[in-house]
Amino acid sequence: MPVQAAPPLVTVMGVSGSGKTTVGAALAQRLHVPFADGDDFHPAGNVAKMSAGIPLTDTDRLPWLHALAAWLGEHSATGGVLSCSALRRSYRDVLRGGASTVRFVHLDGSPEVVARRVAGRPGHFMPASLVESQFATLEPLAADEAGFAVDLDRSVDELVTATVTALAGATNGALA
């Protein structure tokens, strides 16, 4: 009898407005695994700072990242999809500390496309004014990190299909 592979454990990453939550939820549904939105793990102080247009510091982010790493660890055997900006390698290292099998899917796109999307999201705590700081902070996946980038300027279904295909093929790198 063939050994069945464990369900994938994925973090959908990118700057605010890249579609992490939408794509992550659709991906989790397609993979039949739980989904968690990283934004739901932010403490009230972080949300207040971002709502005021103040970028978070690494000190602000650390407890949040540890909570996300714990969620990944709890789902490492059963699979799951997490949406999280994971902008810096050091942040991704914290997440990997919770579950070494996590793969990152970077929703990659231009600042202009992302700024337009953020401006069209009424009521979200992340203002369009912080998009520039997100891009300044972003460290794309390195060649030795498990994951790949996908061009976010596609439909959700296209992004999910490309991601499922890449996960099945254990692709690292960029996908068109």
BAMI-598500 format. One record per residue: x, y, z of N, C-alpha, C in turn; residue number from 1. Coordinates in nm, 3 decimals. Layout:
(r (X; Y; Z); (X; Y; Z); (X; Y; Z); NUM)
...
// end
This chain:
(r (0.085; -0.118; 0.000); (0.000; 0.000; 0.000); (0.089; 0.124; 0.000); 1)
(r (0.065; 0.219; -0.093); (0.149; 0.339; -0.098); (0.125; 0.429; 0.023); 2)
(r (0.232; 0.494; 0.065); (0.223; 0.589; 0.176); (0.162; 0.718; 0.123); 3)
(r (0.061; 0.764; 0.193); (-0.005; 0.887; 0.149); (0.068; 1.008; 0.208); 4)
(r (0.091; 1.107; 0.125); (0.160; 1.228; 0.169); (0.071; 1.305; 0.266); 5)
(r (0.136; 1.371; 0.362); (0.063; 1.455; 0.455); (0.002; 1.573; 0.380); 6)
(r (-0.114; 1.620; 0.424); (-0.172; 1.738; 0.359); (-0.075; 1.856; 0.369); 7)
(r (-0.076; 1.943; 0.269); (0.019; 2.054; 0.270); (-0.006; 2.154; 0.383); 8)
(r (0.102; 2.212; 0.428); (0.099; 2.321; 0.526); (0.158; 2.441; 0.454); 9)
(r (0.076; 2.544; 0.435); (0.112; 2.655; 0.347); (0.090; 2.788; 0.417); 10)
(r (0.182; 2.880; 0.395); (0.160; 3.020; 0.433); (0.155; 3.102; 0.305); 11)
(r (0.041; 3.167; 0.282); (0.026; 3.258; 0.169); (0.074; 3.394; 0.217); 12)
(r (0.180; 3.444; 0.155); (0.246; 3.565; 0.203); (0.243; 3.676; 0.098); 13)
(r (0.270; 3.796; 0.143); (0.280; 3.912; 0.055); (0.241; 4.037; 0.130); 14)
(r (0.255; 4.148; 0.062); (0.221; 4.276; 0.122); (0.070; 4.287; 0.142); 15)
(r (0.030; 4.381; 0.223); (-0.112; 4.406; 0.245); (-0.177; 4.442; 0.111); 16)
(r (-0.291; 4.383; 0.083); (-0.362; 4.411; -0.041); (-0.328; 4.316; -0.154); 17)
(r (-0.239; 4.221; -0.130); (-0.199; 4.128; -0.236); (-0.300; 4.016; -0.258); 18)
(r (-0.391; 3.997; -0.166); (-0.494; 3.894; -0.180); (-0.471; 3.771; -0.095); 19)
(r (-0.388; 3.784; 0.008); (-0.352; 3.670; 0.092); (-0.475; 3.600; 0.151); 20)
(r (-0.566; 3.676; 0.207); (-0.682; 3.617; 0.273); (-0.773; 3.549; 0.171); 21)
(r (-0.802; 3.617; 0.062); (-0.892; 3.562; -0.039); (-0.833; 3.436; -0.101); 22)
(r (-0.707; 3.444; -0.143); (-0.641; 3.329; -0.205); (-0.621; 3.218; -0.101); 23)
(r (-0.580; 3.254; 0.019); (-0.558; 3.155; 0.123); (-0.684; 3.077; 0.157); 24)
(r (-0.795; 3.147; 0.173); (-0.922; 3.079; 0.204); (-0.964; 2.987; 0.090); 25)
(r (-0.950; 3.033; -0.034); (-0.986; 2.951; -0.150); (-0.893; 2.830; -0.162); 26)
(r (-0.764; 2.850; -0.133); (-0.668; 2.741; -0.138); (-0.701; 2.635; -0.032); 27)
(r (-0.730; 2.680; 0.089); (-0.765; 2.587; 0.196); (-0.890; 2.507; 0.159); 28)
(r (-0.986; 2.573; 0.101); (-1.108; 2.502; 0.058); (-1.073; 2.396; -0.046); 29)
(r (-0.991; 2.433; -0.144); (-0.952; 2.339; -0.250); (-0.874; 2.220; -0.193); 30)
(r (-0.790; 2.246; -0.093); (-0.707; 2.140; -0.033); (-0.779; 2.063; 0.079); 31)
(r (-0.896; 2.113; 0.121); (-0.974; 2.051; 0.229); (-0.896; 2.051; 0.360); 32)
(r (-0.838; 2.169; 0.392); (-0.764; 2.186; 0.517); (-0.812; 2.315; 0.583); 33)
(r (-0.787; 2.332; 0.713); (-0.827; 2.454; 0.782); (-0.753; 2.578; 0.730); 34)
(r (-0.818; 2.693; 0.746); (-0.760; 2.822; 0.708); (-0.757; 2.913; 0.829); 35)
(r (-0.649; 2.991; 0.842); (-0.640; 3.094; 0.945); (-0.589; 3.223; 0.881); 36)
(r (-0.655; 3.331; 0.912); (-0.615; 3.464; 0.864); (-0.522; 3.524; 0.969); 37)
(r (-0.398; 3.549; 0.931); (-0.300; 3.605; 1.023); (-0.345; 3.734; 1.087); 38)
(r (-0.425; 3.813; 1.016); (-0.473; 3.940; 1.072); (-0.553; 3.916; 1.200); 39)
(r (-0.620; 3.802; 1.210); (-0.702; 3.773; 1.329); (-0.617; 3.748; 1.453); 40)
(r (-0.487; 3.728; 1.437); (-0.398; 3.699; 1.548); (-0.331; 3.825; 1.603); 41)
(r (-0.346; 3.939; 1.534); (-0.283; 4.064; 1.582); (-0.346; 4.109; 1.713); 42)
(r (-0.264; 4.144; 1.810); (-0.319; 4.203; 1.932); (-0.377; 4.342; 1.901); 43)
(r (-0.464; 4.388; 1.988); (-0.533; 4.516; 1.967); (-0.436; 4.632; 1.948); 44)
(r (-0.323; 4.628; 2.018); (-0.226; 4.737; 2.005); (-0.168; 4.746; 1.864); 45)
(r (-0.143; 4.631; 1.803); (-0.093; 4.632; 1.665); (-0.197; 4.688; 1.569); 46)
(r (-0.321; 4.646; 1.585); (-0.428; 4.695; 1.498); (-0.443; 4.846; 1.514); 47)
(r (-0.435; 4.896; 1.637); (-0.447; 5.040; 1.661); (-0.334; 5.116; 1.592); 48)
(r (-0.212; 5.065; 1.601); (-0.099; 5.132; 1.535); (-0.119; 5.136; 1.384); 49)
(r (-0.153; 5.021; 1.326); (-0.171; 5.016; 1.180); (-0.287; 5.104; 1.136); 50)
(r (-0.394; 5.105; 1.213); (-0.510; 5.189; 1.180); (-0.473; 5.336; 1.180); 51)
(r (-0.376; 5.371; 1.264); (-0.330; 5.511; 1.272); (-0.223; 5.541; 1.167); 52)
(r (-0.192; 5.441; 1.084); (-0.092; 5.462; 0.979); (0.051; 5.448; 1.027); 53)
(r (0.069; 5.385; 1.143); (0.202; 5.368; 1.200); (0.250; 5.225; 1.171); 54)
(r (0.361; 5.210; 1.099); (0.413; 5.076; 1.071); (0.452; 5.004; 1.200); 55)
(r (0.434; 4.873; 1.201); (0.473; 4.794; 1.316); (0.625; 4.778; 1.320); 56)
(r (0.678; 4.765; 1.441); (0.820; 4.734; 1.459); (0.835; 4.582; 1.473); 57)
(r (0.958; 4.535; 1.466); (0.981; 4.392; 1.486); (0.939; 4.350; 1.626); 58)
(r (0.955; 4.438; 1.723); (0.910; 4.408; 1.860); (0.759; 4.390; 1.865); 59)
(r (0.686; 4.474; 1.790); (0.540; 4.460; 1.782); (0.501; 4.327; 1.718); 60)
(r (0.576; 4.286; 1.618); (0.540; 4.167; 1.539); (0.573; 4.035; 1.607); 61)
(r (0.673; 4.033; 1.694); (0.722; 3.906; 1.747); (0.615; 3.822; 1.817); 62)
(r (0.536; 3.875; 1.911); (0.432; 3.791; 1.974); (0.331; 3.739; 1.872); 63)
(r (0.299; 3.822; 1.773); (0.208; 3.783; 1.665); (0.266; 3.667; 1.586); 64)
(r (0.393; 3.678; 1.549); (0.458; 3.571; 1.473); (0.464; 3.441; 1.552); 65)
(r (0.488; 3.451; 1.682); (0.492; 3.330; 1.764); (0.354; 3.264; 1.772); 66)
(r (0.249; 3.344; 1.776); (0.113; 3.288; 1.776); (0.085; 3.217; 1.643); 67)
(r (0.130; 3.275; 1.534); (0.112; 3.213; 1.402); (0.194; 3.084; 1.392); 68)
(r (0.316; 3.087; 1.443); (0.401; 2.967; 1.441); (0.335; 2.855; 1.522); 69)
(r (0.273; 2.890; 1.632); (0.203; 2.790; 1.714); (0.087; 2.729; 1.634); 70)
(r (0.013; 2.812; 1.561); (-0.097; 2.761; 1.479); (-0.043; 2.663; 1.374); 71)
(r (0.065; 2.702; 1.308); (0.126; 2.613; 1.208); (0.168; 2.481; 1.272); 72)
(r (0.230; 2.489; 1.388); (0.272; 2.368; 1.458); (0.155; 2.277; 1.491); 73)
(r (0.044; 2.336; 1.533); (-0.076; 2.259; 1.566); (-0.135; 2.190; 1.443); 74)
(r (-0.105; 2.241; 1.324); (-0.162; 2.187; 1.200); (-0.059; 2.116; 1.112); 75)
(r (0.060; 2.093; 1.165); (0.166; 2.035; 1.081); (0.132; 1.893; 1.036); 76)
(r (0.060; 1.816; 1.115); (0.026; 1.679; 1.076); (-0.100; 1.673; 0.990); 77)
(r (-0.189; 1.769; 1.007); (-0.318; 1.763; 0.938); (-0.327; 1.857; 0.819); 78)
(r (-0.228; 1.947; 0.805); (-0.230; 2.045; 0.697); (-0.309; 2.168; 0.734); 79)
(r (-0.285; 2.274; 0.660); (-0.356; 2.399; 0.684); (-0.298; 2.508; 0.596); 80)
(r (-0.374; 2.617; 0.586); (-0.330; 2.733; 0.510); (-0.342; 2.854; 0.601); 81)
(r (-0.235; 2.931; 0.609); (-0.229; 3.053; 0.688); (-0.201; 3.170; 0.595); 82)
(r (-0.273; 3.279; 0.613); (-0.236; 3.401; 0.541); (-0.158; 3.489; 0.639); 83)
(r (-0.043; 3.536; 0.593); (0.045; 3.616; 0.679); (0.139; 3.693; 0.588); 84)
(r (0.163; 3.818; 0.618); (0.252; 3.897; 0.533); (0.390; 3.834; 0.520); 85)
(r (0.447; 3.785; 0.631); (0.578; 3.717; 0.629); (0.678; 3.790; 0.541); 86)
(r (0.687; 3.920; 0.558); (0.764; 4.004; 0.466); (0.916; 3.984; 0.474); 87)
(r (0.966; 3.952; 0.590); (1.110; 3.935; 0.606); (1.144; 3.787; 0.627); 88)
(r (1.264; 3.751; 0.585); (1.309; 3.614; 0.607); (1.307; 3.581; 0.756); 89)
(r (1.348; 3.674; 0.839); (1.350; 3.646; 0.983); (1.210; 3.614; 1.035); 90)
(r (1.106; 3.676; 0.978); (0.968; 3.645; 1.018); (0.934; 3.503; 0.972); 91)
(r (0.975; 3.470; 0.850); (0.948; 3.335; 0.800); (1.025; 3.230; 0.881); 92)
(r (1.143; 3.267; 0.930); (1.219; 3.177; 1.015); (1.141; 3.146; 1.144); 93)
(r (1.077; 3.247; 1.202); (0.994; 3.224; 1.321); (0.881; 3.128; 1.288); 94)
(r (0.816; 3.150; 1.173); (0.706; 3.061; 1.132); (0.755; 2.919; 1.110); 95)
(r (0.871; 2.904; 1.046); (0.930; 2.771; 1.025); (0.966; 2.705; 1.158); 96)
(r (0.994; 2.787; 1.260); (1.022; 2.732; 1.392); (0.902; 2.659; 1.451); 97)
(r (0.783; 2.697; 1.409); (0.662; 2.628; 1.454); (0.634; 2.503; 1.375); 98)
(r (0.675; 2.502; 1.248); (0.650; 2.387; 1.161); (0.749; 2.392; 1.046); 99)
(r (0.847; 2.307; 1.051); (0.953; 2.311; 0.950); (0.905; 2.272; 0.810); 100)
(r (0.788; 2.211; 0.800); (0.738; 2.166; 0.670); (0.657; 2.273; 0.596); 101)
(r (0.640; 2.389; 0.656); (0.559; 2.493; 0.592); (0.624; 2.538; 0.461); 102)
(r (0.539; 2.557; 0.359); (0.583; 2.610; 0.230); (0.519; 2.748; 0.215); 103)
(r (0.592; 2.840; 0.155); (0.546; 2.977; 0.138); (0.505; 3.002; -0.006); 104)
(r (0.390; 3.065; -0.022); (0.341; 3.107; -0.153); (0.337; 3.260; -0.150); 105)
(r (0.428; 3.323; -0.223); (0.439; 3.468; -0.225); (0.351; 3.524; -0.337); 106)
(r (0.247; 3.598; -0.300); (0.164; 3.668; -0.398); (0.238; 3.796; -0.433); 107)
(r (0.299; 3.796; -0.547); (0.392; 3.900; -0.589); (0.327; 3.989; -0.694); 108)
(r (0.346; 4.119; -0.681); (0.292; 4.212; -0.779); (0.352; 4.351; -0.762); 109)
(r (0.309; 4.441; -0.849); (0.365; 4.576; -0.847); (0.301; 4.661; -0.738); 110)
(r (0.373; 4.761; -0.690); (0.316; 4.852; -0.590); (0.190; 4.923; -0.641); 111)
(r (0.184; 4.951; -0.770); (0.067; 5.021; -0.825); (-0.059; 4.934; -0.816); 112)
(r (-0.046; 4.806; -0.852); (-0.161; 4.716; -0.845); (-0.206; 4.699; -0.701); 113)
(r (-0.111; 4.681; -0.611); (-0.143; 4.660; -0.470); (-0.206; 4.786; -0.410); 114)
(r (-0.151; 4.904; -0.439); (-0.207; 5.029; -0.385); (-0.351; 5.047; -0.431); 115)
(r (-0.379; 5.013; -0.555); (-0.516; 5.023; -0.607); (-0.609; 4.928; -0.531); 116)
(r (-0.562; 4.808; -0.504); (-0.643; 4.712; -0.430); (-0.670; 4.759; -0.287); 117)
(r (-0.565; 4.808; -0.220); (-0.580; 4.853; -0.082); (-0.677; 4.971; -0.075); 118)
(r (-0.668; 5.061; -0.169); (-0.758; 5.177; -0.170); (-0.903; 5.135; -0.188); 119)
(r (-0.926; 5.021; -0.250); (-1.061; 4.971; -0.273); (-1.116; 4.886; -0.161); 120)
(r (-1.045; 4.876; -0.048); (-1.090; 4.793; 0.064); (-1.142; 4.881; 0.177); 121)
(r (-1.269; 4.916; 0.174); (-1.323; 5.000; 0.282); (-1.327; 4.925; 0.414); 122)
(r (-1.290; 4.994; 0.520); (-1.302; 4.939; 0.653); (-1.187; 4.851; 0.699); 123)
(r (-1.088; 4.824; 0.615); (-0.975; 4.742; 0.660); (-0.879; 4.831; 0.738); 124)
(r (-0.815; 4.773; 0.842); (-0.730; 4.853; 0.929); (-0.600; 4.899; 0.863); 125)
(r (-0.559; 4.838; 0.752); (-0.432; 4.875; 0.688); (-0.459; 4.981; 0.581); 126)
(r (-0.419; 5.105; 0.606); (-0.444; 5.211; 0.508); (-0.348; 5.202; 0.389); 127)
(r (-0.391; 5.257; 0.276); (-0.309; 5.257; 0.154); (-0.175; 5.325; 0.178); 128)
(r (-0.170; 5.417; 0.273); (-0.046; 5.490; 0.300); (0.067; 5.399; 0.349); 129)
(r (0.034; 5.279; 0.398); (0.137; 5.189; 0.448); (0.187; 5.091; 0.342); 130)
(r (0.131; 5.096; 0.221); (0.175; 5.004; 0.116); (0.323; 5.023; 0.086); 131)
(r (0.366; 5.147; 0.077); (0.507; 5.176; 0.048); (0.598; 5.114; 0.153); 132)
(r (0.561; 5.124; 0.281); (0.644; 5.066; 0.386); (0.647; 4.914; 0.377); 133)
(r (0.538; 4.854; 0.333); (0.533; 4.709; 0.317); (0.633; 4.664; 0.209); 134)
(r (0.634; 4.734; 0.097); (0.729; 4.700; -0.010); (0.873; 4.726; 0.033); 135)
(r (0.895; 4.828; 0.114); (1.030; 4.857; 0.163); (1.079; 4.746; 0.256); 136)
(r (0.987; 4.685; 0.328); (1.019; 4.578; 0.422); (1.035; 4.443; 0.354); 137)
(r (0.965; 4.421; 0.243); (0.959; 4.290; 0.177); (1.096; 4.236; 0.136); 138)
(r (1.123; 4.115; 0.180); (1.240; 4.038; 0.136); (1.184; 3.916; 0.065); 139)
(r (1.192; 3.912; -0.069); (1.136; 3.798; -0.142); (1.199; 3.667; -0.095); 140)
(r (1.130; 3.558; -0.121); (1.181; 3.426; -0.084); (1.319; 3.404; -0.143); 141)
(r (1.408; 3.349; -0.064); (1.542; 3.313; -0.111); (1.537; 3.174; -0.172); 142)
(r (1.636; 3.142; -0.252); (1.641; 3.013; -0.322); (1.639; 2.894; -0.226); 143)
(r (1.687; 2.913; -0.103); (1.690; 2.802; -0.008); (1.566; 2.794; 0.080); 144)
(r (1.465; 2.877; 0.052); (1.340; 2.872; 0.128); (1.237; 2.790; 0.050); 145)
(r (1.164; 2.705; 0.121); (1.062; 2.622; 0.058); (0.944; 2.709; 0.018); 146)
(r (0.927; 2.727; -0.112); (0.815; 2.806; -0.159); (0.838; 2.860; -0.298); 147)
(r (0.748; 2.946; -0.339); (0.753; 3.003; -0.474); (0.668; 3.129; -0.478); 148)
(r (0.688; 3.207; -0.581); (0.611; 3.330; -0.603); (0.513; 3.308; -0.717); 149)
(r (0.396; 3.371; -0.706); (0.298; 3.371; -0.815); (0.259; 3.516; -0.840); 150)
(r (0.233; 3.548; -0.965); (0.193; 3.683; -1.004); (0.049; 3.705; -0.958); 151)
(r (0.031; 3.800; -0.867); (-0.100; 3.822; -0.808); (-0.201; 3.884; -0.904); 152)
(r (-0.158; 3.929; -1.019); (-0.249; 3.995; -1.113); (-0.321; 3.892; -1.199); 153)
(r (-0.382; 3.793; -1.133); (-0.459; 3.687; -1.196); (-0.584; 3.664; -1.114); 154)
(r (-0.676; 3.586; -1.167); (-0.797; 3.555; -1.092); (-0.763; 3.465; -0.974); 155)
(r (-0.850; 3.465; -0.875); (-0.829; 3.380; -0.758); (-0.820; 3.234; -0.801); 156)
(r (-0.909; 3.191; -0.890); (-0.908; 3.052; -0.934); (-0.776; 3.017; -1.003); 157)
(r (-0.725; 3.108; -1.086); (-0.596; 3.084; -1.153); (-0.482; 3.075; -1.050); 158)
(r (-0.485; 3.161; -0.951); (-0.382; 3.159; -0.848); (-0.386; 3.030; -0.767); 159)
(r (-0.506; 2.987; -0.731); (-0.521; 2.864; -0.653); (-0.477; 2.744; -0.736); 160)
(r (-0.519; 2.738; -0.861); (-0.480; 2.627; -0.948); (-0.329; 2.620; -0.965); 161)
(r (-0.266; 2.735; -0.990); (-0.120; 2.740; -1.006); (-0.051; 2.695; -0.877); 162)
(r (-0.105; 2.735; -0.764); (-0.047; 2.699; -0.635); (-0.060; 2.550; -0.608); 163)
(r (-0.178; 2.494; -0.632); (-0.198; 2.351; -0.610); (-0.105; 2.270; -0.700); 164)
(r (-0.092; 2.312; -0.824); (-0.002; 2.244; -0.918); (0.142; 2.251; -0.870); 165)
(r (0.185; 2.368; -0.827); (0.323; 2.385; -0.779); (0.346; 2.306; -0.652); 166)
(r (0.250; 2.303; -0.561); (0.265; 2.225; -0.437); (0.278; 2.077; -0.470); 167)
(r (0.202; 2.030; -0.566); (0.207; 1.888; -0.604); (0.343; 1.854; -0.666); 168)
(r (0.403; 1.950; -0.734); (0.532; 1.928; -0.797); (0.649; 1.972; -0.715); 169)
(r (0.621; 2.020; -0.593); (0.726; 2.070; -0.503); (0.817; 2.169; -0.571); 170)
(r (0.756; 2.263; -0.646); (0.830; 2.364; -0.719); (0.881; 2.473; -0.626); 171)
(r (1.004; 2.515; -0.644); (1.058; 2.634; -0.580); (1.088; 2.734; -0.689); 172)
(r (1.062; 2.860; -0.664); (1.092; 2.964; -0.762); (0.969; 3.044; -0.797); 173)
(r (0.971; 3.109; -0.910); (0.860; 3.195; -0.951); (0.776; 3.125; -1.054); 174)
(r (0.646; 3.146; -1.044); (0.551; 3.095; -1.144); (0.492; 3.214; -1.217); 175)
(r (0.471; 3.200; -1.344); (0.415; 3.310; -1.423); (0.272; 3.337; -1.383); 176)
// end
